[in-house]
């Protein structure tokens, strides 16, 4: 059986350690009466094994070329270098062929350049032969779609050191022939990291866990960084079998993975949003949902955090000078040095605050010293934890307790905070001095 070579060229790296903040819980057990001459039975209670964040044996660097561009993995397919956008909301992995036909949303052909794909892929003779046996299928990504044929492909991943052995797996990737795609001018397809609820050969993650379970430690993790033009190849880390070798704080929190109907993106419950106004003695404001926790999707490659409209309104009130609205592009812009609040998202007793440098992004198109706010409003069924929030945390997708055939239904997402690199460290939960809780209407 022939297989085409698909080599993902990444690089592993290490950073310095950081301090830890620990939290403990205590409980009181009521006394048990013991009757004379009666022996109490000995009961051996099983204590749930605590999760230990072990270092991933396989870590790979991601790159980017702009603050609001996707995080990209360099992939070599049959000797050809192809950049693929890393998407936690996509299940399939696909590359656009050199003969790719760019369509508009109504299926009308348009110039190939309109789809803004880079480094189009020339299939090998073997891939062409295998694809002729398949029927083209259409795959949807929110309001976009591509159409093509899936081909089993051997995939190799390795780190920066050639002494590190390859690990190989064979998912099915889609050779895209046409589609409606709003590209970024940087990537030529998608590396899908979403996990299906049932076994599926098109899932990269499921295939990795089936063929290379890293000593049965079914975990992959993602850490994203703010774009730095001096180090574009150090924009993030994708790790398999554990966590990336970067420092995190404690404690880790765990949330069950949820799914919205019709979406592949993993979702988690959020207890409340927190806003700390600027000032000498700020009062932390907590906003809770009277109908229960909000459900937010974790989607890498999304340049904004989408929150309920009432939360965005409250946040905007804390900027001085006030932020202005660009209706055409549906975003707010403000002076980069304006007095601005801290914004956090709370779950399981912890608040994870967005670093200020991720909350505001320079936008010279609006004038000198201007920035755009990396939040926008949405309905409660479309809330998203996008890249600005992911740059403040390390996210672990843990399927250790899930059955092999039910990975997407019984996984957990574990989260710890990153330490900000600059002096603008947001106030954490231990610094929430005067907490005032509100219910959103």
C-alpha positions as CSV (number, residue, x, y, z in Angstrom):
1,X,0.0,0.0,0.0
2,X,1.4,3.3,-1.0
3,X,1.3,6.3,1.2
4,X,2.2,9.9,0.5
5,X,4.6,11.7,2.7
6,X,3.2,14.5,4.9
7,X,5.9,16.0,7.2
8,X,5.1,18.6,9.6
9,X,8.2,20.6,10.4
10,X,8.0,22.2,13.8
11,X,10.5,23.1,16.5
12,X,10.4,22.5,20.2
13,X,11.5,25.1,22.7
14,X,11.8,25.8,26.4
15,X,11.2,29.0,28.5
16,X,12.1,29.9,32.1
17,X,10.0,28.9,35.1
18,X,7.6,31.1,36.9
19,X,6.1,31.4,40.4
20,X,3.0,29.5,41.4
21,X,-0.1,30.5,43.3
22,X,-1.8,27.6,45.1
23,X,-5.4,27.3,46.5
24,X,-6.6,24.7,49.0
25,X,-10.0,23.5,50.1
26,X,-11.0,22.1,53.4
27,X,-14.1,20.1,54.6
28,X,-15.5,19.0,57.9
29,X,-16.8,15.4,58.5
30,X,-19.6,14.8,61.0
31,X,-18.7,12.4,63.8
32,X,-20.0,8.8,63.6
33,X,-21.6,7.1,66.6
34,X,-20.1,3.7,67.4
35,X,-22.4,1.3,69.4
36,X,-20.7,-0.7,72.2
37,X,-19.5,-4.2,71.2
38,X,-20.2,-3.5,67.5
39,X,-17.2,-3.2,65.1
40,X,-17.6,-0.7,62.3
41,X,-16.9,-2.2,58.9
42,X,-13.7,-1.1,57.3
43,X,-14.5,0.8,54.1
44,X,-11.8,1.6,51.6
45,X,-12.8,4.7,49.7
46,X,-11.3,5.3,46.4
47,X,-9.8,8.8,46.2
48,X,-10.0,10.2,42.7
49,X,-6.6,10.5,41.2
50,X,-5.6,14.2,40.8
51,X,-4.5,15.3,37.4
52,X,-0.8,15.9,37.0
53,X,0.4,18.2,34.2
54,X,3.3,16.3,32.7
55,X,5.6,17.6,30.0
56,X,4.6,16.7,26.4
57,X,7.1,14.4,24.6
58,X,6.2,16.1,21.3
59,X,6.1,19.9,21.0
60,X,5.9,22.0,17.9
61,X,6.2,25.7,17.2
62,X,3.5,27.7,15.3
63,X,4.2,30.9,13.4
64,X,2.3,34.0,12.3
65,X,3.0,37.2,10.5
66,X,0.5,39.6,12.1
67,X,-1.3,40.1,15.4
68,X,-4.7,39.3,13.9
69,X,-3.6,36.5,11.6
70,X,-4.1,32.8,12.3
71,X,-1.5,30.6,13.9
72,X,0.0,28.4,11.2
73,X,1.9,25.1,11.1
74,X,4.5,24.6,8.4
75,X,3.6,21.3,6.8
76,X,5.6,19.4,4.1
77,X,3.3,17.4,1.9
78,X,5.2,15.0,-0.5
79,X,8.2,17.3,-0.3
80,X,6.2,20.5,-0.8
81,X,6.0,23.1,2.0
82,X,2.4,24.0,2.8
83,X,1.3,26.3,5.6
84,X,-1.9,25.2,7.4
85,X,-4.0,27.3,9.8
86,X,-4.4,25.6,13.2
87,X,-8.2,25.3,14.0
88,X,-9.7,23.8,17.1
89,X,-13.1,24.2,15.5
90,X,-12.3,22.0,12.4
91,X,-12.3,18.3,12.3
92,X,-10.8,17.6,8.9
93,X,-7.4,18.6,7.6
94,X,-7.3,19.9,4.0
95,X,-5.0,21.5,1.5
96,X,-6.0,23.5,-1.6
97,X,-4.8,22.0,-5.0
98,X,-3.0,24.1,-7.6
99,X,-6.1,23.8,-9.8
100,X,-8.4,25.1,-7.0
101,X,-11.4,26.9,-8.2
102,X,-12.4,29.9,-6.0
103,X,-16.1,30.4,-5.7
104,X,-18.3,33.1,-4.1
105,X,-20.9,32.1,-1.6
106,X,-23.4,31.5,-4.4
107,X,-21.1,29.0,-6.1
108,X,-20.1,31.3,-8.9
109,X,-16.5,31.1,-10.0
110,X,-14.2,34.0,-9.4
111,X,-10.5,34.8,-9.6
112,X,-8.4,32.3,-7.6
113,X,-6.7,35.1,-5.8
114,X,-10.0,36.1,-4.3
115,X,-9.8,33.2,-1.9
116,X,-6.4,34.4,-0.7
117,X,-4.7,31.0,-0.5
118,X,-0.9,30.7,-0.4
119,X,1.4,27.9,-1.7
120,X,-1.2,25.9,-3.6
121,X,-0.4,22.2,-3.5
122,X,0.5,20.0,-6.5
123,X,-0.7,16.5,-5.9
124,X,1.5,13.5,-6.5
125,X,0.6,10.8,-9.0
126,X,-0.3,8.5,-6.2
127,X,-2.7,11.0,-4.6
128,X,-4.3,11.7,-8.0
129,X,-4.7,7.9,-8.5
130,X,-6.3,7.4,-5.1
131,X,-8.6,10.4,-5.4
132,X,-10.0,9.2,-8.7
133,X,-11.7,6.4,-6.7
134,X,-13.4,8.8,-4.4
135,X,-16.4,11.0,-4.8
136,X,-16.1,14.7,-4.1
137,X,-17.8,15.9,-0.9
138,X,-18.5,19.3,0.5
139,X,-17.3,20.3,3.9
140,X,-18.6,23.4,5.8
141,X,-16.7,25.7,8.1
142,X,-19.2,28.2,9.6
143,X,-20.3,30.3,6.5
144,X,-17.5,28.9,4.3
145,X,-17.0,25.6,2.5
146,X,-14.6,23.6,0.4
147,X,-15.2,20.6,-1.8
148,X,-12.7,17.8,-2.5
149,X,-11.7,14.2,-2.1
150,X,-10.2,12.6,1.0
151,X,-7.0,10.6,0.6
152,X,-5.3,8.5,3.4
153,X,-1.9,10.1,4.0
154,X,1.0,9.2,6.2
155,X,1.8,12.1,8.5
156,X,5.2,12.6,10.2
157,X,5.8,15.1,13.1
158,X,9.2,15.9,14.6
159,X,10.8,18.4,16.8
160,X,13.8,20.7,16.2
161,X,16.3,18.0,17.1
162,X,16.9,15.3,14.4
163,X,17.7,12.8,17.2
164,X,14.1,13.0,18.3
165,X,12.4,10.1,16.6
166,X,9.5,10.7,14.3
167,X,6.0,9.5,15.2
168,X,3.8,8.6,12.4
169,X,0.0,8.4,11.9
170,X,-2.2,8.1,8.8
171,X,-5.3,10.3,8.8
172,X,-7.4,11.1,5.7
173,X,-6.7,14.6,4.4
174,X,-8.9,16.4,1.9
175,X,-7.5,17.6,-1.4
176,X,-9.7,20.6,-2.0
177,X,-10.7,21.2,-5.6
178,X,-13.0,24.2,-5.1
179,X,-14.7,26.3,-2.5
180,X,-15.8,29.5,-1.0
181,X,-13.0,30.5,1.3
182,X,-12.2,33.8,3.0
183,X,-8.4,33.2,3.2
184,X,-5.8,35.1,5.2
185,X,-3.1,35.3,2.5
186,X,-0.8,33.2,4.8
187,X,-2.2,29.6,4.8
188,X,-3.3,27.1,2.2
189,X,-5.7,25.0,4.2
190,X,-6.5,23.9,7.7
191,X,-4.9,21.6,10.3
192,X,-8.1,20.4,12.1
193,X,-7.8,19.7,15.8
194,X,-11.5,19.1,16.7
195,X,-12.2,15.6,18.1
196,X,-15.3,13.7,16.8
197,X,-17.6,11.9,19.2
198,X,-17.1,8.7,17.3
199,X,-14.0,7.2,15.6
200,X,-13.3,9.0,12.3
201,X,-10.2,8.5,10.1
202,X,-10.5,12.2,9.0
203,X,-9.6,13.4,12.5
204,X,-5.9,14.1,13.0
205,X,-6.3,14.0,16.8
206,X,-8.3,10.7,16.9
207,X,-5.8,9.1,14.6
208,X,-2.8,10.2,16.7
209,X,-4.4,8.8,19.8
210,X,-5.3,5.6,18.1
211,X,-1.9,5.0,16.6
212,X,0.5,6.8,19.0
213,X,-1.2,7.1,22.4
214,X,1.9,8.5,24.2
215,X,1.8,5.8,26.9
216,X,-2.0,6.1,26.9
217,X,-1.8,9.7,27.9
218,X,-4.5,11.1,25.6
219,X,-3.8,14.8,25.8
220,X,-2.9,17.6,23.4
221,X,-2.4,21.2,24.4
222,X,-2.2,24.7,22.9
223,X,-0.4,27.8,24.0
224,X,-0.5,31.0,21.9
225,X,1.6,34.1,22.2
226,X,1.2,37.7,21.1
227,X,2.8,38.3,17.7
228,X,6.3,39.7,17.7
229,X,7.8,40.7,14.3
230,X,11.3,39.9,15.7
231,X,10.2,36.2,16.3
232,X,7.4,35.3,13.9
233,X,8.3,31.6,14.2
234,X,7.7,31.7,18.0
235,X,4.0,32.5,17.9
236,X,2.7,29.5,19.8
237,X,3.2,25.9,20.7
238,X,1.1,22.8,19.8
239,X,2.0,19.8,22.0
240,X,0.9,16.2,22.0
241,X,0.9,13.8,25.0
242,X,1.1,16.6,27.7
243,X,1.6,20.3,28.2
244,X,4.1,22.6,26.4
245,X,7.4,23.4,28.2
246,X,6.3,26.9,29.3
247,X,5.6,28.1,32.8
248,X,2.0,28.2,34.1
249,X,0.5,29.2,37.4
250,X,-1.7,27.1,39.7
251,X,-4.2,25.7,40.2
252,X,-5.3,24.1,37.0
253,X,-9.1,24.1,36.5
254,X,-11.1,21.5,34.6
255,X,-14.3,21.8,32.6
256,X,-16.2,19.2,30.7
257,X,-16.2,19.6,27.0
258,X,-19.6,20.6,25.6
259,X,-20.7,20.9,22.0
260,X,-23.3,23.1,20.3
261,X,-25.6,21.6,17.7
262,X,-24.0,21.7,14.3
263,X,-20.6,22.8,15.5
264,X,-17.3,20.9,15.9
265,X,-15.8,23.5,18.3
266,X,-15.2,22.4,21.9
267,X,-17.2,24.5,24.4
268,X,-17.0,25.1,28.1
269,X,-19.2,26.7,30.8
270,X,-18.2,30.2,32.0
271,X,-19.5,31.3,35.4
272,X,-19.2,35.1,35.1
273,X,-17.3,38.0,33.5
274,X,-15.2,40.3,35.6
275,X,-14.3,44.0,34.9
276,X,-11.8,45.9,37.0
277,X,-11.9,49.7,36.2
278,X,-8.7,51.6,36.2
279,X,-8.0,53.6,39.4
280,X,-6.3,53.6,42.7
281,X,-8.9,51.5,44.5
282,X,-11.0,49.8,41.8
283,X,-14.0,47.7,42.5
284,X,-14.2,44.4,40.7
285,X,-17.5,44.0,39.0
286,X,-18.9,40.5,38.4
287,X,-21.6,39.8,35.8
288,X,-23.5,36.5,36.0
289,X,-26.2,35.0,33.9
290,X,-29.5,34.5,35.8
291,X,-30.3,31.6,33.5
292,X,-27.1,29.7,34.4
293,X,-23.5,29.6,33.1
294,X,-22.7,30.9,29.7
295,X,-21.4,28.4,27.1
296,X,-18.4,29.6,25.1
297,X,-16.6,27.9,22.2
298,X,-12.8,27.7,22.2
299,X,-11.8,28.5,18.7
300,X,-8.2,29.2,17.7
301,X,-7.7,31.4,14.7
302,X,-10.5,33.7,15.7
303,X,-9.1,37.3,16.2
304,X,-11.9,38.4,18.7
305,X,-13.5,37.4,21.9
306,X,-17.3,37.5,21.5
307,X,-19.3,38.3,24.6
308,X,-22.9,39.2,25.4
309,X,-23.8,42.8,24.4
310,X,-24.4,43.9,28.0
311,X,-20.9,42.8,28.9
312,X,-19.3,44.7,26.0
313,X,-21.4,47.8,26.9
314,X,-20.2,47.7,30.6
315,X,-16.6,47.3,29.4
316,X,-16.8,50.2,27.0
317,X,-18.0,52.5,29.8
318,X,-14.6,52.1,31.6
319,X,-12.4,53.6,28.8
320,X,-11.3,57.2,29.0
321,X,-11.2,58.8,26.5
322,X,-14.2,56.8,25.3
323,X,-14.0,54.2,22.5
324,X,-15.5,55.0,19.1
325,X,-17.5,52.6,16.9
326,X,-16.7,51.6,13.3
327,X,-20.0,50.4,12.0
328,X,-18.6,49.2,8.7
329,X,-16.1,46.8,10.3
330,X,-18.2,46.2,13.5
331,X,-15.4,47.1,15.9
332,X,-14.4,49.7,18.5
333,X,-11.2,51.8,18.5
334,X,-9.6,53.8,21.2
335,X,-6.3,55.5,22.1
336,X,-3.7,52.8,23.0
337,X,-2.7,54.7,26.1
338,X,-6.3,55.4,27.3
339,X,-7.3,54.5,30.8
340,X,-8.6,51.0,30.3
341,X,-10.1,48.3,32.5
342,X,-9.0,44.7,33.1
343,X,-11.3,42.1,31.7
344,X,-11.5,38.5,33.0
345,X,-13.5,35.3,32.6
346,X,-14.2,33.2,35.6
347,X,-14.8,29.5,35.9
348,X,-14.4,26.9,38.7
349,X,-13.5,29.6,41.2
350,X,-10.7,31.1,39.1
351,X,-10.6,34.3,37.0
352,X,-8.4,34.4,33.9
353,X,-7.7,37.9,32.8
354,X,-6.8,39.0,29.3
355,X,-3.4,40.7,29.1
356,X,-3.8,44.3,28.2
357,X,-1.6,44.0,25.2
358,X,-4.0,41.4,23.9
359,X,-7.1,43.4,24.8
360,X,-6.0,46.3,22.6
361,X,-4.2,45.9,19.2
362,X,-2.4,48.8,17.4
363,X,-4.5,50.1,14.5
364,X,-2.7,53.0,12.7
365,X,-5.4,53.1,10.1
366,X,-7.5,54.9,12.7
367,X,-4.8,57.4,13.4
368,X,-1.5,57.7,15.3
369,X,-1.6,56.0,18.7
370,X,-4.9,54.3,18.1
371,X,-5.9,50.7,18.9
372,X,-8.8,48.4,18.3
373,X,-10.6,46.5,21.1
374,X,-10.4,42.8,20.6
375,X,-14.0,42.1,21.9
376,X,-17.3,42.2,20.0
377,X,-20.8,41.3,21.0
378,X,-22.9,38.3,19.9
379,X,-26.0,36.4,21.0
380,X,-25.6,33.9,23.9
381,X,-25.4,30.9,21.5
382,X,-22.4,32.3,19.6
383,X,-20.0,33.3,22.3
384,X,-16.3,32.6,21.5
385,X,-13.1,32.5,23.5
386,X,-10.8,33.5,20.6
387,X,-7.1,34.2,20.3
388,X,-6.9,37.3,22.6
389,X,-8.0,35.1,25.5
390,X,-6.0,32.0,24.4
391,X,-2.8,34.1,24.5
392,X,-3.4,34.5,28.3
393,X,-3.7,30.8,29.1
394,X,-2.5,27.3,28.4
395,X,-5.3,25.1,27.2
396,X,-5.2,21.3,27.6
397,X,-7.6,19.0,25.8
398,X,-7.7,15.9,28.0
399,X,-9.3,12.6,26.9
400,X,-7.7,10.3,29.4
401,X,-11.0,9.4,31.0
402,X,-12.9,9.0,27.8
403,X,-13.5,5.8,25.9
404,X,-11.7,5.3,22.6
405,X,-15.1,5.3,20.8
406,X,-16.5,8.3,22.7
407,X,-13.6,10.8,22.9
408,X,-15.5,13.8,21.8
409,X,-18.3,13.1,24.3
410,X,-16.3,12.6,27.5
411,X,-13.3,14.9,27.4
412,X,-12.2,17.7,29.6
413,X,-10.5,21.0,29.0
414,X,-7.9,22.1,31.6
415,X,-6.7,25.6,31.9
416,X,-3.9,27.5,33.7
417,X,-2.7,31.0,33.2
418,X,0.3,32.3,31.5
419,X,2.5,35.0,33.1
420,X,2.4,38.3,31.2
421,X,5.7,39.3,29.8
422,X,5.3,43.0,30.5
423,X,4.5,45.2,33.5
424,X,0.8,45.4,32.7
425,X,-0.2,42.2,34.6
426,X,-4.0,42.1,35.0
427,X,-5.2,41.8,38.5
428,X,-5.9,38.1,39.3
429,X,-8.6,36.6,41.5
430,X,-6.6,37.2,44.7
431,X,-6.5,40.9,43.9
432,X,-10.3,41.3,43.4
433,X,-10.6,43.6,46.4
434,X,-14.3,44.7,46.4
435,X,-16.3,42.2,44.4
436,X,-19.7,43.3,43.4
437,X,-21.8,40.8,41.5
438,X,-24.5,41.7,39.0
439,X,-27.0,39.7,37.0
440,X,-27.2,40.5,33.3
441,X,-30.7,41.3,32.1
